[in-house]
């Protein structure tokens, strides 16, 4: 078992079986932030240029190059194969890391909100989550899932029925939990044709709506951050983003409920062929089954929580968020990078 940090083992209850879980290095989050910083710096060069594909390629390559230097035996459990338009380095089952450290599951999103970035809009971030091997849920062939995300104040009141209830019912529940009027709530929703009815119902209930073209991970982080002005996230988004959000929630508090929501017959048939029940309702602890979860994100374009990459002369500045679920530690890092190094 390589590395001194691997000598301490834990027992994790998983589906009724006892499995060994290795203690992860306490500073792993700082190492992961190097990868998200690299991706953000590469992506930031493409801000507002209208080429989401080139930005994604640059960010993915930069993130992968840094991951190679981190002492983990990592495996991507759910990668970017839903983006088949270019050669991908970070697809499912791909090995990442130096191979000399603890065995871990990895989920990455080099750019969450790549259309936001291409258009020069705020809210694009780069993110990664890591947990001990075989503790991150990863359904094969799944691309989309339905999600509701709330903060720690509302978490005890969120119930599975919310996924099938009218939005007005769920918003009333959230409002009561927060001691607010529904008319004072703000809901984050992806601006997609599939959400037209959802958006109309939220507005009919009297709540405010924040629409983002893509990048619902940023929305999840806003929901779980005190005084961000966003109270709940609703709607269907990517499964990788759902896993990343669940990882952040483990440290920030809050709750996630969701279930797979295939957007095509091909996706539905591929999932059902594996025997997976797409009706199963999932919570954050189902997605992240370990207490040892590390999450890192770096702003690419300026957003409500993280500043975007700022270039000046031969230097650049980045703003990152690092979370460790086991201790509930939250670090906000401002870094300056010398670009020619």
PERAFEN-V534942 format. One record per backbone hydrogen bond with DSSP energy under -0.5 kcal/mol. CO is the residue of the C=O (numbers start at 1). NH is the residue of the N-H. If there is no record, write none. Layout:
# PERAFEN-V534942
co->CO nh->NH
co->CO nh->NH
This chain:
# PERAFEN-V534942
co->3 nh->6
co->4 nh->7
co->7 nh->9
co->8 nh->23
co->10 nh->12
co->10 nh->21
co->12 nh->14
co->12 nh->19
co->14 nh->17
co->17 nh->14
co->17 nh->19
co->19 nh->12
co->21 nh->10
co->25 nh->28
co->27 nh->30
co->27 nh->31
co->28 nh->32
co->29 nh->33
co->30 nh->34
co->31 nh->34
co->31 nh->35
co->32 nh->35
co->32 nh->36
co->33 nh->37
co->34 nh->38
co->35 nh->39
co->36 nh->40
co->37 nh->41
co->38 nh->42
co->39 nh->43
co->40 nh->44
co->41 nh->45
co->42 nh->45
co->43 nh->46
co->44 nh->47
co->46 nh->49
co->50 nh->52
co->51 nh->55
co->52 nh->56
co->53 nh->57
co->54 nh->58
co->55 nh->59
co->56 nh->60
co->57 nh->61
co->58 nh->62
co->59 nh->63
co->60 nh->64
co->61 nh->65
co->62 nh->66
co->63 nh->67
co->64 nh->68
co->66 nh->69
co->67 nh->70
co->70 nh->72
co->70 nh->98
co->71 nh->102
co->72 nh->74
co->72 nh->99
co->73 nh->104
co->74 nh->96
co->75 nh->106
co->76 nh->93
co->78 nh->108
co->80 nh->83
co->83 nh->86
co->90 nh->80
co->91 nh->94
co->94 nh->76
co->96 nh->74
co->102 nh->73
co->103 nh->133
co->104 nh->75
co->105 nh->131
co->106 nh->77
co->106 nh->78
co->107 nh->129
co->109 nh->127
co->111 nh->113
co->111 nh->114
co->112 nh->125
co->113 nh->117
co->114 nh->118
co->115 nh->119
co->116 nh->121
co->117 nh->48
co->117 nh->120
co->118 nh->50
co->124 nh->300
co->124 nh->301
co->125 nh->112
co->126 nh->298
co->127 nh->109
co->128 nh->296
co->129 nh->107
co->130 nh->294
co->131 nh->105
co->132 nh->135
co->135 nh->137
co->135 nh->289
co->139 nh->142
co->143 nh->239
co->144 nh->261
co->145 nh->237
co->146 nh->259
co->147 nh->235
co->148 nh->257
co->149 nh->233
co->150 nh->255
co->151 nh->154
co->151 nh->155
co->152 nh->156
co->154 nh->157
co->154 nh->158
co->155 nh->158
co->159 nh->162
co->160 nh->163
co->161 nh->164
co->161 nh->165
co->166 nh->169
co->166 nh->170
co->167 nh->171
co->168 nh->172
co->169 nh->173
co->170 nh->174
co->171 nh->175
co->172 nh->176
co->173 nh->177
co->174 nh->178
co->175 nh->179
co->175 nh->180
co->176 nh->179
co->181 nh->184
co->182 nh->185
co->185 nh->208
co->186 nh->231
co->186 nh->232
co->187 nh->189
co->187 nh->210
co->188 nh->234
co->189 nh->212
co->190 nh->192
co->192 nh->195
co->193 nh->196
co->195 nh->199
co->196 nh->200
co->197 nh->201
co->198 nh->202
co->199 nh->203
co->200 nh->204
co->201 nh->205
co->202 nh->206
co->202 nh->207
co->203 nh->206
co->208 nh->187
co->209 nh->211
co->210 nh->189
co->212 nh->191
co->215 nh->219
co->216 nh->220
co->217 nh->221
co->218 nh->222
co->219 nh->223
co->220 nh->224
co->222 nh->225
co->224 nh->226
co->225 nh->228
co->231 nh->151
co->232 nh->188
co->233 nh->149
co->235 nh->147
co->237 nh->145
co->238 nh->242
co->239 nh->243
co->240 nh->244
co->241 nh->245
co->242 nh->246
co->243 nh->247
co->244 nh->248
co->245 nh->249
co->246 nh->250
co->247 nh->251
co->248 nh->251
co->248 nh->252
co->249 nh->253
co->255 nh->150
co->256 nh->284
co->257 nh->148
co->258 nh->282
co->259 nh->146
co->264 nh->268
co->265 nh->269
co->266 nh->270
co->267 nh->271
co->268 nh->272
co->269 nh->273
co->270 nh->274
co->271 nh->274
co->271 nh->276
co->272 nh->275
co->276 nh->278
co->277 nh->280
co->282 nh->258
co->283 nh->286
co->283 nh->287
co->284 nh->288
co->287 nh->137
co->287 nh->289
co->291 nh->293
co->292 nh->132
co->293 nh->325
co->294 nh->130
co->295 nh->323
co->296 nh->128
co->297 nh->321
co->298 nh->126
co->300 nh->309
co->301 nh->123
co->301 nh->300
co->302 nh->123
co->306 nh->303
co->309 nh->311
co->310 nh->317
co->312 nh->315
co->314 nh->339
co->315 nh->312
co->316 nh->337
co->317 nh->310
co->318 nh->335
co->319 nh->299
co->320 nh->333
co->321 nh->297
co->322 nh->331
co->323 nh->295
co->324 nh->328
co->324 nh->329
co->329 nh->324
co->331 nh->322
co->331 nh->333
co->333 nh->320
co->333 nh->335
co->335 nh->318
co->337 nh->316
co->337 nh->339
co->338 nh->341
